[in-house]
């Protein structure tokens, strides 16, 4: 990690830790309020007391593994499932008792659910016709929406005559043409291949922002959530574990699940031996030494903790390092060469595997050859990069 990025991480941590004593910021009122929502299927607790506020025009991502409850929560917002308890309030209106067709909410499914016998234009116009909108208004709104998603020239085609990316645009246009207050996306790009999915992510964001609609998307794809959403909610076993911006979620996870679920991380178990306001030292048998962190964690000595160190923060050297914290010797066990960088898997004396992301230019700059399999190496990291986790 560059000096500039590391400095930004350190500066960003200060207001987060001192938030309680800082003057409260003026926050925008919640446009969508999910309050104490619970959903049970028999004895199974699918959604466990979710409290969440969404701002107007925000793109919010619910991220978690299969079965965590994120799609169930989305279906309750759409009216396809009824909460066991709790309230859902959208723009001041309580959604309780409203059928899906009565809600100012549209949902786009992973398989798009386009009508195969209808043209692109007819698919997009379908909802407006069901609402008995005037013909002139339907024609105008459909034309504008097709222009927005760049599908006007395909208006007369049937869904089977379109590519996966084009079908996705049509489904989005159909979802947006009714001007919903809330747009729900269930794995919106899951049906596309990886390359097309990456190309479509920013297109989708630009379209949603151009329309000015509040959006909640469900995905298990971390990259998709980090790219598209202004904020992310991490879910596991029906609970909402952490909510924050992509930077906050990645750089400052609040628990081991979030740290390990978002990206890659090296997790070291240990116990606190020093806890000062600006310095923590953790004795880790897995590292075979001390981990030093240049900020406090407000915990007693002897407390059992985990330390998360991202692979891009781990430096790899071929020459021995002087004794000290945040470093260990090991041997290269595996190498994944990915062009501009490589991921080294280094086995320490304790048997712990440490991952290090190394730019390919690293060895050219150092005027030395890259390490190879079974070669002795040394890993280290700076004291301002680790994050201490207590659960």
BADORO-233158 format. One record per residue (C-alpha): residue number from 1; x negated, y, z. Coordinates in Angstrom, 2 decimals, decimal comma, m for minus. Last residue first. Example, Ala and Ser with C-alpha at 12.3 -4.5 7.8 and 13.67 -1.06 7.14 Angstrom:
BEGIN
+-----+---------+---------+---------+
|   i |    east |   north |      up |
+-----+---------+---------+---------+
|   2 |  m13,67 |   m1,06 |    7,14 |
|   1 |  m12,30 |   m4,50 |    7,80 |
+-----+---------+---------+---------+
// end
This chain:
BEGIN
+-----+---------+---------+---------+
|   i |    east |   north |      up |
+-----+---------+---------+---------+
| 391 |   15,39 |  m10,93 |   17,90 |
| 390 |   12,80 |   m8,57 |   19,38 |
| 389 |   11,25 |   m7,33 |   16,17 |
| 388 |    8,02 |   m5,30 |   15,92 |
| 387 |    7,31 |   m3,71 |   12,52 |
| 386 |    3,81 |   m3,73 |   11,05 |
| 385 |    2,37 |   m0,94 |    8,80 |
| 384 |    0,93 |    1,74 |   11,10 |
| 383 |   m1,88 |   m0,43 |   12,49 |
| 382 |   m3,46 |   m1,12 |    9,12 |
| 381 |   m3,76 |   m4,62 |    7,71 |
| 380 |   m6,27 |   m7,45 |    7,49 |
| 379 |   m6,92 |  m10,73 |    5,70 |
| 378 |  m10,33 |  m12,35 |    5,25 |
| 377 |  m11,31 |  m14,92 |    2,61 |
| 376 |  m13,00 |  m18,32 |    2,40 |
| 375 |  m12,48 |  m19,98 |   m1,04 |
| 374 |  m10,23 |  m23,03 |   m1,17 |
| 373 |   m8,63 |  m21,81 |   m4,44 |
| 372 |  m10,13 |  m18,74 |   m6,06 |
| 371 |  m11,09 |  m15,28 |   m4,92 |
| 370 |  m11,22 |  m12,54 |   m7,58 |
| 369 |  m14,62 |  m11,64 |   m9,00 |
| 368 |  m16,43 |   m8,49 |   m7,92 |
| 367 |  m16,82 |   m4,93 |   m9,18 |
| 366 |  m14,64 |   m3,57 |   m6,36 |
| 365 |  m12,49 |   m1,63 |   m8,82 |
| 364 |  m12,30 |   m4,67 |  m11,09 |
| 363 |  m11,33 |   m6,83 |   m8,14 |
| 362 |   m8,46 |   m4,62 |   m7,04 |
| 361 |   m7,23 |   m4,01 |  m10,60 |
| 360 |   m5,20 |   m7,23 |  m10,40 |
| 359 |   m3,19 |   m5,71 |   m7,58 |
| 358 |   m3,18 |   m7,95 |   m4,47 |
| 357 |   m0,02 |   m9,09 |   m2,69 |
| 356 |   m1,08 |  m11,01 |    0,43 |
| 355 |    0,81 |  m13,92 |    1,95 |
| 354 |   m0,26 |  m15,43 |    5,26 |
| 353 |    0,16 |  m19,15 |    5,92 |
| 352 |   m0,24 |  m20,17 |    9,58 |
| 351 |   m2,25 |  m23,36 |   10,11 |
| 350 |   m3,86 |  m21,95 |   13,25 |
| 349 |   m7,20 |  m21,60 |   11,41 |
| 348 |   m5,48 |  m19,38 |    8,81 |
| 347 |   m4,18 |  m20,52 |    5,42 |
| 346 |   m4,08 |  m17,75 |    2,81 |
| 345 |   m1,36 |  m17,68 |    0,15 |
| 344 |   m2,42 |  m15,07 |   m2,40 |
| 343 |    0,20 |  m13,31 |   m4,53 |
| 342 |   m1,30 |  m11,81 |   m7,68 |
| 341 |   m0,73 |   m8,45 |   m9,35 |
| 340 |   m0,38 |   m6,80 |  m12,76 |
| 339 |    0,04 |  m10,17 |  m14,43 |
| 338 |    1,95 |  m12,38 |  m12,02 |
| 337 |   m0,77 |  m14,80 |  m10,85 |
| 336 |    0,52 |  m16,95 |   m7,98 |
| 335 |   m2,43 |  m18,22 |   m5,95 |
| 334 |   m2,38 |  m21,03 |   m3,40 |
| 333 |   m4,45 |  m22,24 |   m0,42 |
| 332 |   m7,03 |  m19,49 |   m0,16 |
| 331 |   m8,94 |  m20,03 |    3,06 |
| 330 |   m8,76 |  m18,12 |    6,32 |
| 329 |  m10,28 |  m15,44 |    8,51 |
| 328 |   m8,20 |  m13,04 |   10,58 |
| 327 |   m7,40 |   m9,37 |   10,97 |
| 326 |   m4,97 |   m7,07 |   12,72 |
| 325 |   m7,16 |   m6,56 |   15,80 |
| 324 |  m10,95 |   m6,42 |   15,82 |
| 323 |  m14,18 |   m8,25 |   14,99 |
| 322 |  m16,11 |   m6,93 |   11,95 |
| 321 |  m14,85 |   m8,22 |    8,59 |
| 320 |  m16,51 |  m10,95 |    6,53 |
| 319 |  m16,71 |  m10,32 |    2,74 |
| 318 |  m14,13 |  m11,77 |    0,37 |
| 317 |  m11,43 |   m9,31 |    1,31 |
| 316 |   m7,62 |   m9,36 |    1,13 |
| 315 |   m5,50 |   m6,49 |    2,42 |
| 314 |   m2,03 |   m7,21 |    3,77 |
| 313 |    0,40 |   m4,30 |    3,32 |
| 312 |    1,79 |   m5,69 |    0,05 |
| 311 |    2,56 |   m8,94 |    1,91 |
| 310 |    4,87 |   m7,12 |    4,38 |
| 309 |    3,95 |   m7,50 |    8,06 |
| 308 |    6,72 |   m8,40 |   10,48 |
| 307 |    5,82 |   m8,90 |   14,15 |
| 306 |    7,86 |  m11,16 |   16,39 |
| 305 |    8,42 |  m10,65 |   20,11 |
| 304 |    8,30 |  m12,42 |   23,49 |
| 303 |    7,94 |   m9,87 |   26,29 |
| 302 |    4,81 |  m10,38 |   28,43 |
| 301 |    4,47 |   m6,68 |   29,10 |
| 300 |    7,79 |   m4,91 |   29,22 |
| 299 |    9,42 |   m3,20 |   26,24 |
| 298 |    9,66 |    0,32 |   24,89 |
| 297 |    8,44 |   m0,41 |   21,32 |
| 296 |    5,57 |    2,09 |   21,07 |
| 295 |    3,70 |    3,17 |   17,93 |
| 294 |    0,32 |    2,39 |   16,36 |
| 293 |    0,63 |   m1,38 |   16,24 |
| 292 |   m2,24 |   m3,70 |   17,16 |
| 291 |   m1,97 |   m7,45 |   16,57 |
| 290 |   m4,50 |   m9,40 |   18,63 |
| 289 |   m6,11 |  m12,73 |   17,87 |
| 288 |   m5,68 |  m16,18 |   16,35 |
| 287 |   m2,99 |  m14,97 |   13,98 |
| 286 |   m0,62 |  m17,78 |   14,99 |
| 285 |   m1,80 |  m17,49 |   18,58 |
| 284 |   m0,52 |  m13,93 |   18,64 |
| 283 |   m1,33 |  m11,53 |   21,48 |
| 282 |    0,54 |   m8,32 |   20,84 |
| 281 |   m0,87 |   m4,84 |   21,33 |
| 280 |    1,33 |   m1,76 |   21,24 |
| 279 |    0,19 |    1,86 |   20,99 |
| 278 |    1,78 |    5,31 |   20,85 |
| 277 |    3,97 |    5,33 |   23,96 |
| 276 |    1,94 |    2,48 |   25,53 |
| 275 |    2,85 |   m1,20 |   25,55 |
| 274 |   m0,13 |   m3,54 |   25,94 |
| 273 |    0,04 |   m7,34 |   26,37 |
| 272 |    3,24 |   m8,01 |   24,40 |
| 271 |    3,78 |  m11,67 |   23,44 |
| 270 |    3,47 |  m13,45 |   20,10 |
| 269 |    5,14 |  m14,73 |   16,94 |
| 268 |    3,89 |  m13,52 |   13,57 |
| 267 |    6,20 |  m13,11 |   10,55 |
| 266 |    4,67 |  m12,42 |    7,14 |
| 265 |    7,28 |  m10,86 |    4,90 |
| 264 |    8,91 |  m11,27 |    1,52 |
| 263 |   11,85 |   m9,27 |    0,20 |
| 262 |   14,99 |   m8,64 |    2,20 |
| 261 |   16,07 |  m11,89 |    3,86 |
| 260 |   13,01 |  m12,28 |    6,09 |
| 259 |   13,12 |   m8,79 |    7,59 |
| 258 |   16,92 |   m8,84 |    7,78 |
| 257 |   17,01 |  m12,19 |    9,57 |
| 256 |   14,14 |  m11,22 |   11,89 |
| 255 |   16,00 |   m8,21 |   13,27 |
| 254 |   16,19 |   m4,41 |   12,99 |
| 253 |   14,48 |   m4,08 |    9,62 |
| 252 |   12,47 |   m0,85 |    9,25 |
| 251 |   10,68 |   m0,72 |    5,88 |
| 250 |   13,15 |   m2,78 |    3,83 |
| 249 |   16,47 |   m1,77 |    5,38 |
| 248 |   15,40 |    1,83 |    5,86 |
| 247 |   14,14 |    2,17 |    2,28 |
| 246 |   17,28 |    0,56 |    0,80 |
| 245 |   19,39 |    2,99 |    2,87 |
| 244 |   20,96 |    1,64 |    6,03 |
| 243 |   23,37 |   m0,79 |    7,63 |
| 242 |   22,23 |   m3,73 |    9,77 |
| 241 |   23,61 |   m6,98 |   11,16 |
| 240 |   27,22 |   m6,97 |    9,92 |
| 239 |   28,57 |  m10,25 |   11,26 |
| 238 |   30,46 |  m13,01 |    9,46 |
| 237 |   27,66 |  m15,56 |    9,70 |
| 236 |   25,13 |  m13,12 |    8,20 |
| 235 |   25,72 |   m9,73 |    6,59 |
| 234 |   23,27 |   m6,96 |    5,61 |
| 233 |   24,96 |   m3,67 |    4,71 |
| 232 |   23,24 |   m1,57 |    2,06 |
| 231 |   23,30 |    2,15 |    1,33 |
| 230 |   22,80 |    4,23 |   m1,83 |
| 229 |   23,29 |    1,05 |   m3,84 |
| 228 |   22,13 |    0,16 |   m7,35 |
| 227 |   18,45 |   m0,71 |   m7,24 |
| 226 |   18,19 |   m2,16 |   m3,71 |
| 225 |   21,44 |   m4,13 |   m4,15 |
| 224 |   20,39 |   m5,59 |   m7,51 |
| 223 |   16,90 |   m6,39 |   m6,24 |
| 222 |   18,36 |   m8,22 |   m3,25 |
| 221 |   20,69 |  m10,42 |   m5,32 |
| 220 |   23,31 |  m11,97 |   m3,01 |
| 219 |   25,87 |   m9,45 |   m4,17 |
| 218 |   29,07 |   m7,71 |   m3,14 |
| 217 |   29,74 |   m4,22 |   m4,40 |
| 216 |   31,65 |   m1,39 |   m2,76 |
| 215 |   32,36 |    1,67 |   m4,89 |
| 214 |   33,79 |    5,15 |   m4,36 |
| 213 |   34,59 |    6,65 |   m7,74 |
| 212 |   33,10 |    9,70 |   m9,44 |
| 211 |   33,57 |    8,68 |  m13,07 |
| 210 |   30,01 |    9,74 |  m13,97 |
| 209 |   28,70 |    8,09 |  m10,79 |
| 208 |   30,28 |    4,76 |  m11,71 |
| 207 |   28,92 |    4,99 |  m15,27 |
| 206 |   25,40 |    5,90 |  m14,12 |
| 205 |   25,36 |    3,04 |  m11,61 |
| 204 |   26,44 |    0,53 |  m14,26 |
| 203 |   23,80 |    1,73 |  m16,71 |
| 202 |   21,22 |    1,51 |  m13,90 |
| 201 |   21,96 |   m2,17 |  m13,30 |
| 200 |   22,48 |   m3,14 |  m16,96 |
| 199 |   18,83 |   m3,38 |  m18,01 |
| 198 |   17,93 |   m5,52 |  m14,98 |
| 197 |   20,90 |   m7,83 |  m15,61 |
| 196 |   19,94 |   m8,15 |  m19,27 |
| 195 |   16,49 |   m9,41 |  m18,28 |
| 194 |   17,83 |  m11,74 |  m15,58 |
| 193 |   20,61 |  m13,37 |  m17,58 |
| 192 |   24,12 |  m12,06 |  m17,09 |
| 191 |   27,00 |  m13,77 |  m15,26 |
| 190 |   25,93 |  m12,45 |  m11,85 |
| 189 |   26,06 |   m8,81 |  m12,96 |
| 188 |   29,15 |   m7,70 |  m11,02 |
| 187 |   28,72 |  m10,13 |   m8,10 |
| 186 |   32,16 |   m9,03 |   m6,83 |
| 185 |   32,58 |   m5,32 |   m7,59 |
| 184 |   35,27 |   m3,37 |   m5,75 |
| 183 |   36,23 |    0,12 |   m6,94 |
| 182 |   38,05 |    2,39 |   m4,49 |
| 181 |   40,16 |    5,47 |   m5,16 |
| 180 |   41,17 |    3,96 |   m8,47 |
| 179 |   41,16 |    6,02 |  m11,66 |
| 178 |   43,33 |    3,65 |  m13,72 |
| 177 |   40,61 |    3,59 |  m16,41 |
| 176 |   37,98 |    2,41 |  m13,93 |
| 175 |   38,68 |   m1,33 |  m13,71 |
| 174 |   39,40 |   m1,69 |  m17,43 |
| 173 |   36,20 |    0,21 |  m18,24 |
| 172 |   34,22 |   m2,07 |  m15,92 |
| 171 |   35,67 |   m5,19 |  m17,57 |
| 170 |   34,81 |   m3,74 |  m20,99 |
| 169 |   31,25 |   m3,01 |  m19,88 |
| 168 |   30,80 |   m6,54 |  m18,52 |
| 167 |   32,11 |   m7,98 |  m21,78 |
| 166 |   29,45 |   m5,96 |  m23,63 |
| 165 |   26,71 |   m7,35 |  m21,38 |
| 164 |   27,89 |  m10,91 |  m21,93 |
| 163 |   27,96 |  m10,42 |  m25,69 |
| 162 |   31,22 |   m9,74 |  m27,51 |
| 161 |   33,21 |  m11,68 |  m30,12 |
| 160 |   34,73 |  m13,93 |  m27,45 |
| 159 |   36,23 |  m10,82 |  m25,80 |
| 158 |   38,28 |   m9,88 |  m28,91 |
| 157 |   37,17 |   m6,99 |  m31,12 |
| 156 |   39,23 |   m3,95 |  m32,11 |
| 155 |   37,68 |   m1,48 |  m29,65 |
| 154 |   34,10 |   m2,49 |  m30,58 |
| 153 |   33,19 |    0,96 |  m31,95 |
| 152 |   34,44 |    2,58 |  m28,75 |
| 151 |   32,25 |    0,39 |  m26,49 |
| 150 |   29,70 |    2,93 |  m25,24 |
| 149 |   30,81 |    2,63 |  m21,59 |
| 148 |   31,82 |    6,32 |  m21,48 |
| 147 |   33,23 |    6,24 |  m25,01 |
| 146 |   35,43 |    3,29 |  m24,06 |
| 145 |   36,64 |    5,28 |  m21,04 |
| 144 |   37,44 |    8,34 |  m23,10 |
| 143 |   39,36 |    6,30 |  m25,67 |
| 142 |   41,31 |    4,45 |  m22,97 |
| 141 |   42,24 |    7,72 |  m21,26 |
| 140 |   43,47 |    9,37 |  m24,47 |
| 139 |   45,42 |    6,37 |  m25,75 |
| 138 |   47,07 |    5,78 |  m22,37 |
| 137 |   47,99 |    9,47 |  m22,04 |
| 136 |   49,58 |    9,51 |  m25,48 |
| 135 |   51,51 |    6,34 |  m24,70 |
| 134 |   52,93 |    7,68 |  m21,43 |
| 133 |   52,05 |    5,56 |  m18,35 |
| 132 |   54,32 |    2,59 |  m17,68 |
| 131 |   52,21 |    1,31 |  m14,76 |
| 130 |   51,85 |   m2,02 |  m16,58 |
| 129 |   50,81 |   m0,05 |  m19,65 |
| 128 |   48,07 |    1,67 |  m17,63 |
| 127 |   46,83 |   m1,68 |  m16,37 |
| 126 |   46,64 |   m3,19 |  m19,87 |
| 125 |   44,91 |   m0,28 |  m21,62 |
| 124 |   41,37 |   m1,63 |  m21,11 |
| 123 |   42,34 |   m5,10 |  m22,31 |
| 122 |   44,26 |   m3,68 |  m25,26 |
| 121 |   41,26 |   m1,64 |  m26,40 |
| 120 |   38,91 |   m4,60 |  m26,15 |
| 119 |   41,35 |   m6,73 |  m28,10 |
| 118 |   43,75 |   m9,11 |  m26,41 |
| 117 |   44,05 |  m12,89 |  m26,77 |
| 116 |   41,08 |  m13,59 |  m24,46 |
| 115 |   42,43 |  m11,50 |  m21,56 |
| 114 |   39,32 |  m10,43 |  m19,66 |
| 113 |   38,71 |  m12,09 |  m16,29 |
| 112 |   35,24 |  m10,41 |  m15,83 |
| 111 |   33,65 |  m13,73 |  m14,70 |
| 110 |   32,02 |  m11,97 |  m11,73 |
| 109 |   35,21 |  m10,13 |  m10,83 |
| 108 |   36,01 |   m6,43 |  m11,06 |
| 107 |   38,39 |   m5,17 |   m8,39 |
| 106 |   40,63 |   m2,11 |   m8,48 |
| 105 |   41,97 |   m0,24 |   m5,46 |
| 104 |   44,66 |    2,43 |   m5,11 |
| 103 |   46,74 |   m0,25 |   m3,33 |
| 102 |   50,29 |   m1,21 |   m4,29 |
| 101 |   49,21 |   m3,88 |   m6,78 |
| 100 |   47,18 |   m5,63 |   m4,06 |
|  99 |   50,16 |   m5,68 |   m1,66 |
|  98 |   50,26 |   m3,13 |    1,15 |
|  97 |   51,05 |   m4,47 |    4,63 |
|  96 |   48,07 |   m2,81 |    6,31 |
|  95 |   46,25 |   m0,44 |    3,98 |
|  94 |   46,44 |    2,53 |    6,35 |
|  93 |   46,14 |    5,75 |    4,34 |
|  92 |   43,68 |    8,49 |    5,38 |
|  91 |   41,53 |    8,19 |    2,27 |
|  90 |   41,38 |    4,42 |    2,73 |
|  89 |   42,06 |    2,96 |    6,18 |
|  88 |   41,43 |   m0,72 |    6,91 |
|  87 |   42,45 |   m1,86 |   10,39 |
|  86 |   41,62 |   m4,77 |   12,69 |
|  85 |   43,05 |   m8,23 |   13,27 |
|  84 |   43,57 |  m11,48 |   11,39 |
|  83 |   42,93 |   m9,46 |    8,25 |
|  82 |   45,15 |  m10,35 |    5,27 |
|  81 |   43,49 |  m11,69 |    2,13 |
|  80 |   44,09 |  m10,63 |   m1,47 |
|  79 |   44,68 |   m7,05 |   m0,38 |
|  78 |   41,66 |   m5,65 |   m2,25 |
|  77 |   39,94 |   m4,61 |    0,98 |
|  76 |   40,69 |   m8,06 |    2,41 |
|  75 |   39,16 |   m9,63 |   m0,71 |
|  74 |   35,96 |   m7,61 |   m0,20 |
|  73 |   35,70 |   m8,81 |    3,40 |
|  72 |   36,10 |  m12,41 |    2,24 |
|  71 |   33,41 |  m11,80 |   m0,39 |
|  70 |   30,96 |  m10,62 |    2,31 |
|  69 |   31,72 |  m13,40 |    4,79 |
|  68 |   28,26 |  m14,99 |    5,13 |
|  67 |   29,24 |  m18,06 |    3,07 |
|  66 |   26,58 |  m17,57 |    0,39 |
|  65 |   23,67 |  m15,40 |    1,53 |
|  64 |   23,98 |  m11,71 |    2,29 |
|  63 |   24,27 |   m8,24 |    0,83 |
|  62 |   27,23 |   m5,89 |    0,96 |
|  61 |   26,34 |   m2,96 |   m1,28 |
|  60 |   27,66 |    0,60 |   m1,03 |
|  59 |   27,94 |    3,05 |   m3,91 |
|  58 |   29,22 |    6,26 |   m2,33 |
|  57 |   31,73 |    8,52 |   m4,06 |
|  56 |   33,45 |    9,26 |   m0,72 |
|  55 |   31,60 |    7,94 |    2,30 |
|  54 |   32,00 |    4,41 |    3,65 |
|  53 |   32,44 |    3,72 |    7,38 |
|  52 |   31,95 |    0,21 |    8,79 |
|  51 |   33,07 |   m1,77 |   11,82 |
|  50 |   33,27 |   m5,53 |   11,27 |
|  49 |   34,59 |   m7,69 |   14,10 |
|  48 |   33,52 |  m11,17 |   12,90 |
|  47 |   34,47 |  m12,11 |    9,35 |
|  46 |   34,70 |  m15,83 |    8,49 |
|  45 |   35,51 |  m17,11 |   11,99 |
|  44 |   36,44 |  m20,75 |   11,37 |
|  43 |   39,01 |  m22,23 |   13,76 |
|  42 |   41,83 |  m21,90 |   11,24 |
|  41 |   40,58 |  m19,46 |    8,63 |
|  40 |   39,83 |  m16,42 |   10,74 |
|  39 |   39,30 |  m12,84 |    9,58 |
|  38 |   38,35 |   m9,99 |   11,90 |
|  37 |   38,21 |   m6,26 |   11,15 |
|  36 |   37,29 |   m4,03 |   14,10 |
|  35 |   37,59 |   m0,83 |   12,04 |
|  34 |   36,87 |   m0,56 |    8,33 |
|  33 |   37,09 |    3,13 |    7,44 |
|  32 |   37,00 |    4,27 |    3,81 |
|  31 |   36,58 |    7,98 |    3,10 |
|  30 |   34,62 |    8,46 |    6,33 |
|  29 |   34,03 |   12,11 |    7,16 |
|  28 |   30,71 |   13,58 |    6,03 |
|  27 |   28,19 |   13,80 |    8,83 |
|  26 |   26,89 |   16,98 |   10,45 |
|  25 |   23,64 |   15,92 |   12,09 |
|  24 |   23,43 |   15,54 |   15,86 |
|  23 |   20,59 |   17,51 |   17,46 |
|  22 |   17,74 |   15,11 |   18,24 |
|  21 |   17,43 |   13,26 |   21,55 |
|  20 |   19,07 |   10,03 |   20,38 |
|  19 |   17,37 |   10,15 |   16,97 |
|  18 |   13,85 |   10,01 |   18,39 |
|  17 |   12,99 |    6,56 |   17,06 |
|  16 |   14,50 |    7,28 |   13,64 |
|  15 |   13,04 |   10,78 |   13,58 |
|  14 |    9,49 |    9,39 |   13,96 |
|  13 |    9,72 |    6,36 |   11,63 |
|  12 |    9,92 |    8,45 |    8,47 |
|  11 |    6,52 |   10,00 |    9,19 |
|  10 |    4,83 |    6,60 |    9,48 |
|   9 |    6,45 |    5,24 |    6,32 |
|   8 |    5,54 |    8,40 |    4,40 |
|   7 |    1,92 |    8,07 |    5,51 |
|   6 |    1,86 |    4,46 |    4,30 |
|   5 |    3,26 |    5,53 |    0,93 |
|   4 |    0,65 |    8,27 |    0,52 |
|   3 |   m2,27 |    6,08 |    1,63 |
|   2 |   m1,34 |    3,45 |   m0,93 |
|   1 |    0,00 |    0,00 |    0,00 |
+-----+---------+---------+---------+
// end
